[in-house]
């Protein structure tokens, strides 16, 4: 436990109130916004990465305790540590961490927390397993669980495994939230970098139904003439 207390002290000593105010605006913490109620103390990501490496051997129970902290940077640092712990552990350890990750999704409650962890942990864990959980998450009323589902597929895409990813994106075409549109578009773009026919096949079937933000993100790296063709449909 003393390592946890030391980490919290080091995080607190780096607090920057001016930066914290800017971050609270950037991460939409106002009433009615997606990050409502989140608290920041103004740390940079490099600062948190440095501390995550320093404290990478902290006990699992302690790091998941840190993940429940109301301060955003504490949760992000915890997730950065969890990713490091996941990567160096064995098969049994990976299963334990993946299950704990799924039990703590209510604390993975902003896009940066999702994007720095989902594919590294849940995505990697599911590479050789059934993927029912991502479809369950995609059907959640919780925005961040849906985004976890999308970002989890990044690990599949990196392994040239597109089938479940495309099924998931098709299910999310009617999602109402801009942050899901952006995430799906981003993942489609990543798929296109590795196998252009995966992207163009999805576009040919769905571009008319796709939210415009999703479409713009998906076609961002295509030639201008091709982008204009899809945007004009």
C-alpha positions in Angstrom: 0.0 0.0 0.0 2.9 2.4 0.6 3.8 2.3 -3.1 0.2 3.4 -3.9 0.4 6.3 -1.4 3.8 7.4 -2.8 2.4 7.3 -6.3 -0.5 9.5 -5.3 1.8 11.9 -3.6 4.0 12.2 -6.7 1.0 12.7 -8.9 -0.4 15.4 -6.6 3.0 17.2 -6.4 2.9 17.6 -10.2 -0.5 19.4 -10.1 -0.8 22.4 -12.4 -4.1 24.3 -11.6 -3.9 26.4 -14.8 -3.5 23.4 -17.0 -6.2 21.6 -15.0 -8.8 24.3 -15.9 -7.9 24.0 -19.6 -8.2 20.2 -19.5 -11.6 20.3 -17.8 -12.8 22.4 -20.8 -11.1 20.2 -23.3 -12.5 17.0 -21.8 -16.0 18.4 -21.7 -16.6 18.3 -17.9 -19.4 20.9 -17.9 -23.1 20.1 -17.0 -24.7 18.1 -19.8 -21.3 17.3 -21.5 -19.9 13.8 -21.9 -17.2 14.3 -19.2 -19.5 15.9 -16.7 -18.1 15.9 -13.1 -14.6 14.7 -14.0 -11.8 16.3 -12.0 -8.4 17.2 -13.3 -5.2 18.4 -11.6 -3.3 19.3 -14.7 -0.7 16.6 -15.5 0.7 15.9 -18.9 0.6 12.4 -20.4 4.4 12.2 -20.5 4.5 12.9 -16.8 2.0 10.1 -16.2 3.8 7.7 -18.5 7.0 8.3 -16.6 5.3 7.6 -13.3 3.6 4.5 -14.7 7.0 3.0 -15.6 8.4 3.9 -12.1 5.5 2.2 -10.4 4.9 -0.6 -12.8 5.4 -3.2 -10.1 2.7 -1.9 -7.8 0.3 -4.6 -6.7 -2.8 -5.3 -8.9 -5.2 -4.6 -6.1 -3.6 -1.2 -5.5 -3.5 -0.2 -9.1 -7.2 -1.1 -9.5 -7.9 0.9 -6.3 -6.2 3.9 -7.9 -8.4 3.4 -11.0 -11.4 4.2 -8.9 -10.0 7.6 -7.9 -12.2 10.7 -8.9 -9.2 12.5 -10.3 -8.8 11.8 -14.0 -5.0 11.7 -14.1 -5.0 9.1 -11.3 -7.2 6.8 -13.4 -5.2 7.3 -16.5 -1.9 6.6 -14.7 -3.5 3.5 -13.3 -4.5 2.3 -16.7 -1.0 3.0 -18.1 0.4 0.8 -15.3 -2.2 -1.9 -16.0 -1.2 -2.0 -19.7 2.4 -2.4 -18.7 1.5 -5.2 -16.2 -0.6 -6.9 -18.8 2.1 -6.9 -21.4 4.7 -8.6 -19.1 2.5 -11.2 -17.4 1.7 -14.7 -18.4 -1.5 -16.2 -19.8 -3.2 -16.6 -16.4 -2.2 -13.1 -15.4 -3.5 -11.7 -18.7 -6.9 -13.4 -18.1 -7.1 -12.0 -14.6 -6.3 -8.4 -15.7 -8.7 -8.6 -18.6 -11.5 -9.7 -16.3 -10.7 -6.9 -13.8 -10.7 -4.4 -16.6 -14.2 -5.5 -17.6 -15.3 -5.2 -13.9 -14.0 -1.6 -13.8 -15.5 -0.1 -17.0 -17.5 2.5 -15.0 -14.2 4.1 -14.2 -12.9 4.1 -17.8 -15.1 7.1 -18.5 -13.5 9.4 -21.0 -12.1 8.8 -24.5 -8.4 9.0 -23.5 -8.9 6.4 -20.8 -10.5 4.1 -23.3 -8.1 4.8 -26.2 -4.9 4.1 -24.2 -6.1 0.8 -22.8 -8.9 -1.1 -24.6 -6.9 -2.6 -27.5 -3.8 -3.2 -25.4 -5.8 -5.2 -22.8 -9.2 -6.5 -23.9 -8.3 -6.5 -27.6 -5.1 -8.5 -27.1 -6.8 -10.9 -24.7 -9.6 -11.6 -27.2 -7.3 -12.3 -30.2 -7.7 -16.0 -29.9 -11.1 -16.1 -28.0 -14.8 -15.7 -28.7 -15.8 -12.1 -28.9 -19.3 -12.0 -27.6 -18.3 -9.4 -25.0 -17.6 -6.7 -27.5 -21.1 -7.0 -28.9 -22.5 -6.9 -25.4 -20.5 -3.7 -24.7 -21.6 -2.2 -28.0 -25.2 -2.6 -26.9 -24.6 -0.8 -23.6 -26.3 2.4 -22.7 -22.9 3.6 -21.4 -21.1 5.6 -24.0 -17.7 4.5 -22.8 -18.5 0.8 -22.9 -19.5 1.3 -26.5 -16.3 3.1 -27.2 -14.3 0.3 -25.4 -16.0 -2.2 -27.8 -14.8 -0.2 -30.8 -11.3 0.4 -29.6 -10.9 -3.2 -28.6 -11.1 -4.1 -32.4 -7.9 -2.1 -33.0 -6.0 -5.2 -31.8 -7.9 -7.4 -34.3 -7.2 -4.9 -37.1 -3.5 -4.9 -36.3 -3.6 -8.6 -36.8 -5.4 -8.4 -40.1 -8.5 -9.9 -38.5 -11.5 -7.8 -39.8 -14.6 -9.9 -39.6 -15.8 -9.2 -36.1 -14.7 -5.6 -36.4 -16.9 -5.0 -39.5 -19.9 -6.7 -37.8 -19.5 -4.4 -34.8 -19.2 -1.2 -36.9 -22.3 -2.2 -38.9 -24.2 -2.5 -35.6 -23.1 0.9 -34.6 -24.1 2.8 -37.7 -27.2 4.0 -35.9 -25.4 5.1 -32.7 -26.3 8.7 -31.8 -23.0 9.8 -30.2 -20.3 11.7 -32.1 -17.6 10.0 -30.1 -18.7 6.6 -31.4 -18.9 8.0 -35.0 -15.3 9.2 -34.7 -14.1 6.0 -33.2 -15.7 3.8 -35.8 -14.4 6.0 -38.6 -10.9 5.9 -37.2 -10.9 2.1 -37.0 -12.3 1.9 -40.5 -9.4 4.1 -41.6 -6.9 1.9 -39.8 -8.4 -1.2 -41.5 -8.1 0.5 -44.9 -4.4 1.1 -44.3 -3.9 -2.6 -44.0 -6.4 -3.9 -46.5 -8.1 -1.2 -48.6 -10.8 -3.6 -49.8 -12.1 -3.9 -46.3 -12.6 -0.1 -46.1 -14.0 0.3 -49.6 -16.3 -2.7 -49.2 -17.8 -1.2 -46.1 -18.1 2.2 -47.8 -19.8 0.8 -50.8 -22.4 -1.0 -48.7 -23.0 1.6 -46.0 -21.7 5.1 -46.9 -25.2 6.5 -47.6 -26.3 5.4 -44.1 -23.1 6.4 -42.3 -23.1 9.5 -40.0 -21.1 12.2 -41.8 -18.4 12.4 -39.1 -17.9 8.6 -39.3 -17.6 8.8 -43.1 -15.1 11.8 -42.9 -12.9 10.0 -40.5 -13.0 6.7 -42.5 -12.0 8.3 -45.8 -9.5 10.8 -44.5 -6.5 9.1 -46.1 -8.1 8.2 -49.4 -7.3 10.3 -52.6 -9.2 13.5 -52.8 -11.2 12.4 -55.8 -12.3 9.3 -54.0 -13.2 11.3 -50.9 -15.4 13.6 -52.9 -17.1 10.7 -54.5 -18.2 9.2 -51.2 -19.1 12.6 -49.6 -21.3 13.4 -52.6 -23.5 10.3 -52.2 
